[in-house]
Amino acid sequence: MSKGIQDVLRRCAACQVAKSHLLPQGLYTPLPALILPWVDVNTDFILGLSKTQKNKSSTFVVVDKFSKMAHFIACNKTSEVTHIVELYFKQVIRLTGIPQSIISSRDTKFLSHFWITLWKKMGTKLKYSTTCHPQKYGQTEITNQTSGTPLRALIRPQ
């Protein structure tokens, strides 16, 4: 059965286009164990998707480091930081509460004055992954890889 599935996947054009052919550069090192959900979260964007029917081409990803539960929020790469914050409050905060810390990439939206000031006033500590050492950020990278492949296969260019 396994061989049959592999043969079908090898012949599937959508699977071959969507599948990443890059090898991981190294192992991700986990952070210390956590004891409560939605206290520490990771955020990132999945870019380079085809446009959806609602004209969205990116996904804002928020991953809880404790439960590994993720929220996937459709957006655009060009969305203003204020719009990203509004999406975050509408889709995540109302369900989970305000986190104590947020780890994110060094995307310009996460480095903006508005983002930094807002979270400082909320009492949330912002942490950033380093460019050459993504270990702190490993869970989100794995979530993005795992969910990015099926998203690219399902959202085909119009």
Steps between C-alpha positions, in 0.01 A plus 500: 500500500784739588664443161168569325455829687855609415439421130180709499676791674791484255257529206288781655597824323351726772694311771829532311457874445400569860755277672814667633820362354726676749669299770504629857824678592522353848304378797272730695570519871189509721449761769425403862165330564200722564212439741210713368343544155500832314754664732786483249425516128691514173386707201601495137369532145468242224563697182490417132156339490267544204217748555183364654147590391510780759825631345728387788849374414666442838425334832575646845590207726477507882624186680457426871830362628332286768226320306643552149154617395515746213277772358527563126369843400467600135658837420715675241874556503433871461257524793576784740618409851180649643298254290718209620441609863125522434503147355703375798252644750194379305625148427730415792485732804122477536533121529827458689578818692811718492829308486794568731748469214499497121789362297504614140726532201660834425229591250455877470144472637633343821773763530269799446461766768125436522541122560773550762314778684168312503645185652709694751183669626327159519785360709606249235871439449610493135780265396649462153663207330852559379569473129763226524365312803131414455497247787294732723249514219500133397136416580366772272738406219384138519133610512555723195667219305232247595206727421658689209524194276128408507401869477706540182349181358142608579525867405584483132566805280182640350 
